[in-house]
Amino acid sequence: MQPHSKNATRRHFLGSQVLTGAAALGMAAAGTAQAAPLQPPDVPVDGLDISLDGEWEFRKDGDAQWRTVTVPHTWQVMDGFEDYYGVAFYRRTFQAPPEAASGVAFLEFESVFHTAEVKLNGVVVAEHKGKGYTAFRSRELNAFGLKPGQDNVVEVRVDNSFTDAMLPRSHSSDWAHDGGIYRPVHLLVLPKVHIDEITVDAWPGEGGIAHFDVSAGYAELGAEASLHFRIVEVETDRVVKLNAVSRMSEAMGISRHEHATGFWEHARYWDFDHPHLYRAEVTLLSKDGAPLHRVTQLFGVRRFEVKDGGFQLNGERVRLMGVERMAGSHPDYGMAEPLAWIEHDNADMQNLNCVFTRVHWMQDRRLLDWCDRHGMLVQLEVPTWGGDTFRNMSPELEQALQQNGLEQLSAMIAQNRHHPCVVAWGLCNEIDGQNPPAAQFARNMLAEAKRLDPSRPCTYASNSLSQNQKNDVSAAMDYVSWNQYYGSWYKGTAAELDANLKAICAAFPGKPLVISEYGYCACTPDRPEGDEERIKVLREQDAVMRRHAAIAGFIFFCYNDYRTHIGDRGTGALKQRVHGVVDVYGRRKPSYEVLREESSPVESLTATRDGNTLSVAGRVRDTVPAYTLRGYVLEAIVYGQGGIPVERQRVALPDLPPGAAIAHQFALTAKDTRDVRVEIRRPTGSSARTA
């Protein structure tokens, strides 16, 4: 089910003054005997989305003292709590708006790690067990004692104990196991007659046509009503499609879906360089045409598919490169990252020319919203990590893990399938795909993912392809993903990497291969941190991997040194693994610039000056990363005495396919020219290459 907070009007009630109980009765007595009782105001057509972020009380199980914390929150970055894995409690008082009396209300938690029990005024209204990365909603609160216009108390029991019966299983995950209410919390108030879900699928057709299928689910209809659909281009606010009204009449309490399908012309497609967005607006109308409830959903028109042995984006072959970020790694925030830090890291990754990333678990919706708006392809993954996950199995445990995996997969797809940035589903990571229980788990996950969303390709990240490749469950996937660590976790040379790649490509003919992880980890005593080793891996292994036409992409691991409960460096909130091109505070290492250069679609760029003539020459890569450059700009900035910029010239580059040459001459006019900086800029504004 799509979370409503994407659609509701965002309002934060700081304390509305309403008269209730004896005060209201006293007012009525002062008037006429026939005075009508006060009626609660109607819920706005867009509903209410009230943030419950901010100050909460918190205590660890066994402690008597409550302390004030700020939600989103994790106790794993609090002094003295870093190594506590168990039960803790949160509570806060909030005033419910008076509109709640005339509507329906829910609490929504974007994520709690990993198990939560929620009480409202002492009554259990939600339980969410063993699914620490997905959103959940409470039961309808009016039926469980919500007091509209008055103070209410919400209490949350949180447990982040290591356990065998959920994914990630026990201690297997190599990332921060941060307990708490670590993503935003909302109070949602909707009209009683409301739309409870909206799904949008849109894909390119021939000649600039966009096809769409908008599905809306609605509930609590007691009379004849209708659904009105329209699609709006976000950048221009232009209505591109106004669909015919769909009428229905249903008995109270019945839920159903309605579809609007069709196409529009002159569409602007979504890709990583041109992240054009549209807005679907669905309005539920009463019999006389009055709006009852309205929801909106952002989406993009794009198709990402595996075809002819490679990746195609909107019908064009692309070979991609990027880097993975491990969320929750800043020691001050942990998994409770503020929006500013999420945006900081993603903008820094975009500066690295990252257009393609994968993640080990379901991400914050604010991160995916950023990727939608700025252009970054994301492979989302169920948090199944490590070969130990499927060892020492009993039938009961195997069934429990499979059920938990399917539930997490279902929630991941339902909550994130509207994001155009999400292009693939990752089913698991490094599970030993030649182990029968692990392989069967992956096959079951694949079948369910295809049932729920046949439009996206699926894969799993294997670390078991060094031998007997045909025995690996990678054969069942849409594309093969391989985590390789030659020169680090794997012993061997660049030549041995090359031989392993040849064997993998031969084992899976016609399937694209993604190097889903590679890099250098200073994670053992014989591998001390030395950024020069990371640089060596980047340059040497990129050169080897680029020789193989079946490789559709590389994802360097990783962007940042990352916090993890199994960290081998640092203590407390600084317990970490040293793996990144930036440290846990975001400070760049020398390897950062090397990764930026290696990830650029521009293979070379030079600039020479002869008098007032600046000659620029370069070439677009014809191997990973390789895609047509559209809408790119060549920019020259002249610096004079004291490093002061004194002149800027720009020229729009023509469309440049892989392997194309770049050539241009600028006629400079500045009299004082001490230095010139030349950039090729992406349509999104970030720099693709510098000379």
KARA-V499034 format. One record per pair of residues at least 4 apart in sequence whose ideal C-beta (glycine too) atoms are under 6 Angstrom apart, sorted by the first residue. I is the first residue (numbers start at 1). J is the second residue. If there is no record, write none. Layout:
# KARA-V499034
<<I:J> <I:J>>
This chain:
# KARA-V499034
<<1:197> <1:414> <2:197> <2:198> <3:135> <4:8> <4:188> <5:49> <5:108> <5:186> <7:295> <7:296> <8:46> <8:47> <8:49> <8:188> <9:46> <10:49> <11:48> <11:50> <12:50> <12:51> <13:50> <13:97> <15:95> <18:98> <18:149> <19:23> <19:24> <20:24> <20:149> <24:38> <28:35> <31:35> <40:98> <40:101> <40:102> <41:98> <41:99> <42:102> <43:99> <43:102> <43:103> <43:189> <43:191> <45:291> <45:294> <46:294> <47:190> <48:189> <49:186> <49:188> <50:187> <52:94> <52:185> <52:187> <53:71> <53:184> <55:68> <56:69> <56:71> <56:90> <56:92> <57:66> <57:91> <58:67> <58:69> <58:90> <59:63> <59:66> <59:89> <60:88> <61:86> <61:87> <69:73> <71:181> <72:182> <72:183> <72:336> <73:180> <73:181> <73:336> <74:178> <74:180> <74:182> <74:334> <74:335> <74:336> <75:81> <75:88> <75:179> <75:180> <76:82> <76:178> <76:334> <77:334> <77:573> <82:572> <82:573> <85:160> <85:161> <86:161> <87:159> <88:158> <89:157> <90:156> <90:181> <91:155> <93:151> <93:153> <94:152> <95:151> <96:100> <96:146> <96:148> <96:152> <98:148> <98:149> <99:189> <100:105> <100:148> <100:189> <101:148> <103:189> <103:190> <103:191> <103:192> <104:140> <104:190> <104:192> <105:141> <105:146> <105:189> <106:137> <106:138> <106:188> <107:138> <108:137> <108:186> <108:188> <109:136> <109:185> <110:135> <110:183> <110:184> <111:133> <111:183> <112:116> <112:158> <112:181> <113:132> <113:160> <113:178> <113:179> <113:182> <114:130> <114:132> <114:160> <115:129> <115:130> <115:159> <116:128> <116:156> <116:158> <117:127> <117:157> <118:125> <118:126> <118:138> <118:156> <119:124> <119:155> <120:125> <120:141> <120:144> <120:154> <121:145> <121:152> <121:153> <123:144> <123:145> <125:138> <125:139> <125:144> <126:138> <128:136> <130:166> <130:404> <131:408> <133:361> <133:362> <134:362> <134:411> <135:415> <139:144> <141:146> <142:146> <147:152> <158:179> <160:179> <162:170> <162:171> <164:169> <164:170> <165:400> <166:404> <167:383> <167:384> <167:404> <167:405> <168:172> <168:173> <168:383> <168:385> <169:389> <172:385> <172:386> <172:388> <172:389> <173:385> <174:564> <174:566> <175:326> <175:564> <176:328> <176:335> <176:563> <176:564> <177:565> <178:328> <178:334> <178:335> <182:335> <182:336> <183:364> <190:194> <191:292> <191:293> <192:220> <193:220> <193:292> <194:293> <195:216> <195:218> <195:284> <195:293> <195:295> <196:217> <196:219> <197:217> <198:216> <198:282> <198:295> <198:297> <199:215> <200:214> <200:280> <200:297> <200:299> <200:418> <201:213> <202:210> <202:212> <202:299> <202:301> <203:211> <203:303> <204:269> <204:301> <204:303> <204:314> <205:209> <205:211> <208:266> <208:267> <209:263> <209:265> <210:264> <210:267> <210:301> <211:263> <213:261> <214:229> <214:260> <214:280> <215:257> <215:259> <216:227> <216:258> <216:282> <217:257> <218:284> <219:255> <221:225> <221:250> <222:252> <224:249> <224:287> <225:284> <225:286> <226:245> <226:247> <226:285> <227:246> <227:258> <227:284> <228:245> <228:283> <228:285> <229:243> <229:260> <229:282> <230:239> <230:242> <230:281> <231:240> <231:241> <231:278> <231:280> <232:239> <232:279> <233:238> <233:240> <233:278> <234:277> <234:279> <240:264> <241:264> <243:260> <246:258> <250:254> <267:301> <268:276> <269:301> <269:302> <269:314> <270:275> <270:276> <270:300> <270:301> <270:302> <270:420> <271:313> <272:355> <272:375> <272:377> <273:682> <273:683> <274:683> <275:375> <277:298> <277:300> <278:299> <279:296> <279:298> <280:297> <281:296> <282:295> <283:291> <283:294> <284:292> <284:293> <285:289> <285:291> <286:290> <286:292> <297:418> <299:418> <300:420> <302:314> <302:420> <303:314> <304:313> <304:423> <305:312> <306:457> <306:478> <306:479> <307:312> <309:510> <310:317> <310:512> <310:552> <311:318> <311:552> <312:317> <313:318> <318:627> <319:552> <319:624> <319:625> <319:626> <320:355> <320:356> <320:553> <320:625> <321:554> <321:599> <321:624> <321:625> <322:354> <322:355> <322:356> <322:357> <322:555> <323:352> <323:354> <323:556> <323:559> <324:357> <324:358> <324:555> <324:557> <324:558> <325:345> <325:559> <326:558> <326:560> <326:562> <328:334> <328:335> <328:563> <329:560> <329:562> <329:563> <329:584> <330:341> <331:573> <331:574> <331:584> <333:337> <333:341> <337:341> <337:342> <339:366> <342:366> <342:367> <343:347> <343:370> <346:370> <349:354> <349:559> <350:686> <351:686> <352:595> <352:596> <352:599> <353:596> <353:599> <353:600> <356:377> <356:553> <357:378> <358:379> <358:426> <358:516> <358:555> <359:363> <359:381> <360:381> <360:429> <361:383> <362:380> <362:412> <363:367> <363:368> <368:419> <368:421> <370:374> <371:376> <371:378> <371:421> <372:419> <372:420> <372:421> <375:684> <376:421> <377:423> <378:421> <378:422> <379:424> <379:426> <380:412> <380:416> <380:422> <381:426> <382:405> <382:408> <382:409> <382:427> <384:389> <384:428> <385:429> <386:430> <387:432> <389:431> <390:435> <390:437> <390:438> <393:397> <393:398> <393:437> <398:437> <402:441> <405:445> <406:448> <409:445> <409:448> <411:415> <412:416> <413:417> <413:452> <413:453> <416:422> <417:453> <424:456> <424:457> <425:449> <425:456> <425:458> <427:442> <427:445> <427:458> <427:460> <428:442> <428:460> <429:461> <430:463> <431:438> <432:438> <432:464> <433:439> <433:462> <433:464> <433:472> <433:473> <434:464> <434:471> <434:472> <439:473> <442:460> <442:473> <443:476> <446:458> <446:476> <449:458> <450:454> <457:478> <458:478> <459:477> <459:479> <459:481> <461:481> <461:483> <461:516> <462:472> <462:474> <462:482> <463:483> <464:472> <465:469> <465:472> <465:482> <465:504> <469:503> <469:504> <469:507> <470:507> <474:480> <479:511> <479:512> <480:508> <480:511> <480:513> <481:514> <481:516> <482:515> <483:516> <483:517> <484:518> <485:489> <485:490> <486:490> <486:492> <486:497> <487:537> <488:520> <488:521> <492:496> <494:540> <494:544> <497:544> <498:544> <501:548> <505:550> <512:552> <513:550> <513:551> <514:552> <514:553> <515:545> <515:554> <516:555> <517:557> <518:541> <519:556> <519:557> <520:533> <520:534> <520:537> <521:579> <522:527> <522:528> <522:529> <522:578> <523:568> <523:577> <529:578> <531:589> <531:590> <531:591> <534:591> <535:591> <535:594> <536:540> <537:541> <538:542> <538:594> <538:598> <541:545> <542:598> <545:551> <546:623> <546:624> <554:624> <558:579> <558:580> <559:580> <560:580> <560:582> <561:576> <561:578> <561:579> <561:580> <561:583> <561:584> <562:577> <563:576> <564:577> <567:575> <567:576> <567:577> <569:576> <569:578> <570:574> <570:575> <570:576> <571:575> <576:584> <581:589> <581:591> <581:592> <581:595> <582:586> <582:588> <583:587> <588:592> <595:599> <600:688> <600:689> <601:621> <601:625> <602:618> <602:680> <602:688> <602:689> <603:619> <603:621> <604:618> <604:619> <605:618> <605:689> <605:691> <606:617> <606:691> <607:616> <607:678> <607:691> <608:615> <609:614> <612:668> <613:665> <614:636> <614:666> <614:668> <615:665> <616:664> <616:678> <617:663> <618:662> <619:661> <620:656> <620:658> <620:660> <621:626> <622:626> <622:658> <622:659> <626:658> <628:655> <628:657> <629:656> <630:655> <631:683> <632:653> <632:680> <633:650> <633:652> <633:681> <634:651> <634:653> <634:664> <634:680> <635:650> <635:679> <635:681> <636:649> <636:666> <636:676> <636:678> <637:645> <637:648> <637:677> <638:646> <638:647> <638:668> <638:670> <638:673> <638:676> <639:643> <639:645> <639:674> <639:675> <640:644> <640:646> <640:672> <640:674> <641:672> <646:670> <647:670> <649:666> <651:664> <656:660> <678:691> <679:687> <679:690> <680:688> <680:689> <681:687> <682:686> <682:688>>
